Amino acid sequence: MKKGKVTTILFFAASILCYVVAIIKFATDTDSSMGGMWLCIGSAVLCLDVVNLEKNKK
């Protein structure tokens, strides 16, 4: 596999894991601020994934 493809897959997996943690935090905690934080981190990692994907296309 190419290095760029592996990096893209790892970024995507990291964002999915952050979203899973956010769902767990929203479901179990009474304070939803930690869930919101993990949701933002997952979205940021997903944005980095898209930037990395666009960079590797060129």
Secondary structure by P-SEA (a helix, b strand, c coil): ccaaaaaaaaaaaaaaaaaaaaaaaaaccccaaaaaaaaaaaaaaaaaaaaaaaaaac
